[in-house]
Amino acid sequence: QVQLLESGGGLVQPGGSLRLSCAASASGVRINNMGWYRQAPGKQRELVASITSGGSTKYADSVKGRFTISRDNAKNTVYLQMNSLRSEDTADYYCNADRISTNWGVVSFDVWGQGTQVTVSS
């Protein structure tokens, strides 16, 4: 099965920036819509940003103007650029693809990355 591999998390000071990456583990795949979710301690998982196969984007109100989602279809990778980070952005971040098709005939739905931790603290 195709996996989504995340990277880019870490510890950053308030006001700092991080860029998260989420890439498919194999070549010859096509990814439909993608999104970034986060889950903070004691909270429900929430959708932070999404991007369609055509490049249309949406953002949660809490991150609008600070975060940017983008994708590189040639690399089968989605990014989340996070600027002006706040302590309330601290969470585990997960990427998601609603559908992944492969050249060898496998179709997967609702595929999740393994998660990457973002901690914003002074």
N, C-alpha and C positions, 0 to 999 in steps of 0.2 A: 504494500500500500504506500501511497505517497504521503510523506510527512511534511509538516511545516516547522521549520527550525528558526527560533527566535534568538536575537542577540541585541546588545546595545544597552542593556539596563545597568544600573549601578547607583552609587551614592553621589548626589550633587547638592550644592548649596542653594538656598532660595534665590530665585532670579536667574539661575543657571539654565543650561540647555542640555538635552540629550536627544539622540536620534536612534530609534528602535528600528530593527530590520526583521523581516519575516520572509523566508525564502523556501520554496518547494525543494524537496530533497532529491528530485530526479529531473532529468531533461525530458523533452517531449511531452510536456503537460500544458494544459490550458486551464487557467483559473478564472472563475466567473467573478462574482462580487466578493469583496474582502472588507473586513472590519477589524478595528482594534477595540478590545474590551479591557476593563480593569476591575479588580476587586480589592478593596481595602479591608483591613481587619474589622470584623464585625459588621460589614456592609454587604449588600447584594452586588452581584456582578452587573456592571453597567456598560452600555455601548458608548464609547468615547468618540469614534469617528468611523465613517464608512466610505468606500469608494466603489462605484460600479465598474463593470467591464468597459463602459464607455467613458469613464473618467469623472463622472458626477460625484461630488462629495457632500457629506453632511457631518455636522459636529454637534456634540452635546453643548448646551449653553455654558456649562462650567469651563470649557476649554476653548470656546470660540474666540478667535483672534490671537490665540497663543499656540495652538497646535495645528499642524498641517499634515494631512495624509496624502501620499502619492504612491504611484506604482511604476515599475519598470517591467513591462510585459516580456521583453527579451530575456530578462534574468529571472522571470517568475518571482518577483520580489515586491513586497509592499513595505513602505516606510512610514514612520510616525515621527515627524520633527516636533519636539517639545521645547518651547521657549518660555521664558518668564515663569519658571516652575515655582510652585508653592508647596507648602507642607501637605496640603490636602490632596496633592497629586500623588502622594505616596501610596503605592499599591502594587500588586502583581498584575502585569499587563499580558494579555493574550491576544494573538491574532487568530482570525477565523476566515475560512473560505466557505461559501455556501455550496459550491460545486467545483470539483477538479476533474477534468477529463484527461485521459492519457492516449498517446498514439498506439498503445498496445491494447486498447479496448476496455480499460477499467474506468469507471466513473465513481467518484466518491462524493458524498454529501456531508455538509456540516463538519468540516475538518478543522481541528484546533491545534495551535502550537502548544509547546510545553510550558510556556509562561516565562517571563523575565521580570525580575524585581526592580522597581524604581523606588528609591528612598530619597526624599528631599528634606534635608536637615542641616542646620548650622552646627 
